[in-house]
Amino acid sequence: MSDYDFRKSTYSSGDAHGECVEVARNIPTTVAVRDSKYSDGPILLAAPGAWTPFLHSLHSGRP
């Protein structure tokens, strides 16, 4: 059982077959991300200090 408390991203589509991302930020040292359609699938783990710059780069279109 995972300690991560996943929540659907506000940027995910409402379509059950669309792009659905869940993010867990309840563990201070880790941000966890997964595809909501595959809840038993892989989880991407990131350091909190890297998460905000990553989101900003997505919004700005920079790699």
C-alpha positions, 0 to 999 in steps of 0.5 A: 500500500502506498503512503502517497495521497494522490489527487487528480491534477486541476490541469487534467481533462475530465474525460475518462480516456483523456490525459489524467495526471495525479499528483501526491505532495503529502510526503515532504521530501517527494512529489509523486506523479502517476497516470490515473488510468494506471493507478498500479503502474509506475510513479514518477518521483521528484524532489519538491525543489525541482517540481515548481521549476518543472511546472513553470517550464511546462507553462512557459513552453521551455524545455 
